[in-house]
């Protein structure tokens, strides 16, 4: 039995989503599997972000809360 999961809604530029979806299909992964693996790698220090999220051109939605 797998651990309970939480849903994560994110906004990506359309081109990024299209590329991610295509890459996942080529690798035989679902988007959820790819994102889960990337998040775990980030949390374990295997992946470093090279720029602050603000430079992505995206702004936080109303559901984001500072301090989380």
C-alpha positions in Angstrom: 0.0 0.0 0.0 1.4 3.5 -0.9 1.5 6.4 1.4 -1.3 8.9 1.3 -0.7 11.6 -1.3 -1.5 15.3 -1.6 -2.4 17.0 -4.8 -0.1 19.8 -6.0 -1.4 22.3 -8.5 1.3 24.3 -10.3 1.4 26.7 -13.2 4.0 26.1 -16.0 4.5 28.0 -19.2 2.7 26.1 -22.0 6.0 25.2 -23.8 7.6 23.8 -20.6 4.5 21.7 -20.0 4.5 20.4 -23.5 8.3 19.5 -23.3 7.8 17.8 -19.9 4.9 15.8 -21.1 6.8 14.6 -24.2 9.9 13.7 -22.2 7.8 11.8 -19.7 6.2 9.9 -22.5 9.5 9.0 -24.0 10.8 7.8 -20.6 7.6 5.9 -19.8 6.7 8.1 -16.8 3.6 9.9 -15.8 3.9 13.6 -15.0 3.3 12.8 -11.4 6.1 10.3 -11.3 8.5 12.7 -12.8 7.6 15.6 -10.5 7.7 13.3 -7.4 11.2 12.1 -8.3 12.4 15.7 -9.0 11.0 16.9 -5.7 12.7 14.1 -3.8 16.0 14.7 -5.5 15.7 18.4 -4.6 14.9 17.6 -1.0 17.8 15.2 -0.8 20.2 17.9 -2.2 20.8 16.0 -5.5 19.3 18.9 -7.4 20.0 22.6 -6.9 17.8 25.4 -8.2 20.0 27.9 -10.2 17.6 30.9 -10.1 15.0 32.1 -7.6 11.4 31.2 -8.6 10.6 34.9 -9.2 12.9 34.8 -12.3 10.6 32.2 -13.9 8.2 34.9 -15.0 5.4 33.3 -12.9 3.8 34.9 -9.9 2.3 33.1 -6.9 -1.4 32.4 -7.0 -3.9 33.4 -4.4 -3.6 30.0 -2.8 0.1 30.4 -1.9 0.8 31.4 1.6 4.0 33.0 2.9 5.6 31.1 5.7 5.0 27.6 4.2 
